[in-house]
Amino acid sequence: MKAIRQRTYILALAAGIGMVVSALILACSRLAAEVQTQMLLIVSLPASACMAALWAREHRKLKVAQLIVENQMLSIRTATICDNAGDSPGPEDTEGIEAFVSYFGILLDSRVIKFNQEGIFLKTVEIGSDSISFTYGTNKHVQRTRLFHAAIDDKEVERMAERFRHETGIIPVIID
């Protein structure tokens, strides 16, 4: 979440600087030649708008990440993430990443996977002694993410399954 916050600040700063530069160019248009001023405005205004749009997108991502962390039902240190969405069926090496899981989604470092928002719903949860799999998406497009973690005992697996059932209403499948 720290990386998302930093990107939000950087993009806000870039958008602000772009707006100030555009305003200064507009205010000082009498000092520069007309063609040069128009060329500078043609570059600075769209660049500022682009930075503002990127900032707004990153700000929404930050808000979702904060929502996930504040309402977390599970926090695990993952060893590996396997994302079976599209062309990347292989696991990614992500040692040391802490995953936060809530009713609203999953936060993996700076990656936000949201569900139960904007038409994306959590479909199934599979809990094993060394992994948790989430299937989520819309009716047309379904994705699956598996988080591998340190081995836990059967009692802890049952506790996690009950917590998911209580928080999300989805009955998790326990994998042996």
N, C-alpha and C positions, 0 to 999 in steps of 0.2 A: 504494500500500500504506500510505502514511502516513495517508491519510484513513480507511482501515479501522481502523488501529491507534488513531487518535484516537477514533473512534466506539466502539470496544471499551472504552477507558478511561472515556469519558463514561457509557456505559451501565452499566459496573461500578460507577462512583461513584454513579449514580442508584439502582441496585438496593441498594447498601450503605446509602445514606442512608435509603431507604425501609424497609429492614429495621430500622435503628436507631430510626427514628421509630415504627414499629409496636411495637417492644419497649418504648420509653419510654411509649407510650400505654397498653400493657398493664400496665406496672409502676405507672404513676401513675393507674390507673383508680379508686383510692379517693378521689383529690382532685377528680375531675370528676364531674358528674352521669352516671348510668348510660346515659341515652339518647345524650348527647353522645359518650361514650366508644365506644359501639357504632357510632355513625355514623362516627366517625373511623377506627375499625378496619375498617369496611366499605369505606372508601375506600382506606386506606393499604395493607392487605394485598394486594388485587388489583393495585394500582398497583405494588407492590414485586415481585409475582410476574410481572407483565407486563414490567417492566424487566429482571428476571433472565432471562426467556425471550428477550427481544431481545438481551441481552448474550451468552447462550449461542449464539444464531444468528450473531451478528457474530464471536464468538470462533472458531467453526468456519470461517467465511469467511476470517478472518485466517490460520488454520492452513493452509488450502488455498492462499492467496496466498503464504505463506512457502514451501510445498512447490513451487509453480510457480517462484518466483524462485530457490530453491536448486538446482533441477534444470533450469534453463532450457537449451534447445538453441538458442534464437534470441531476440535482443533487437533490436527495430527501433523507430525513431521513425516513428510513423504520421502521415499527413496527414489521412486520412479513414477512417472505419469504415462499412461498409455492412452492416447487419444485416437479412437477409431472413427474419426470424422474425415471423410473424403479420401485423400491419397496418402495419409500418414498413419498406416496401421501399426507401425513399430513404436516401441517405447522411447521416450526421450529421457536422457539422463538429467535429473534435477535434484541432485543431492543437496540436502540442507534447506529445502523449501518447506515452509509451513503452510499447510492448507487449512482454510477456515470454511466450514460448511454450515449453511443455515437454510432456512425455509426459502430464502430469496435467491440462493445460488452458492457458488463456490468461488473463493478467492485464492488463487495460486500465485503468490508473489505479486506480479503486476498484471496477471491475466485474470479477467473476471468472466465467469461463466454464470449467466443469470438464468433463472427459471422462475415460474409462477409470476412472470411479468411479460408484458408486450406479446402475449400469445404463445410464449414458450413455457411449457409445463414439464415438471418432473414426472416421468412415466414409471420408472422402476428403480429400485435400489437393491443391490446384491451385496451382502456383507460376508466376507470370509475372514479367516484368522489372520491373513496377511494382506488383504486388499478390500477395497470398497469400490463398486461400480455404480455409476449413475447413467441412466438412459433418460434423455430429455429432448425436447424439441416441439415442433408443431406437428400437425397431422400429416403434413407433406414431407417434412425433413426432420429426421431423428438422428441424434448424435449420442455417442457413448464415450464416457471418460472413466478410466479406472485409475484409482490412486493406490499404489502399493506402499505399505507401511510395515513397521516392525510387527512381528507376530504377537497376537494377543490370545488370551485364553477364552474358552467357550462362554464363561460367565460374562465376560466383557462384551463378547459378540452379542449375546442375548440382551444385555443392557443397551447397547447401541441400537439394536433392532427395535426395541421397545421405544426408545427415544425418537427414532425416525417415525415410527407408527404414530406416536402421540403428537409430534410436531407437524408432520406433513400429511398424515392420514393415509399414507402409502404403507402397505405391509411389506417390509423388506424380505427378500429371499435370502436365507442363510445357506452359504455354500460351505461344504465340508472340505 
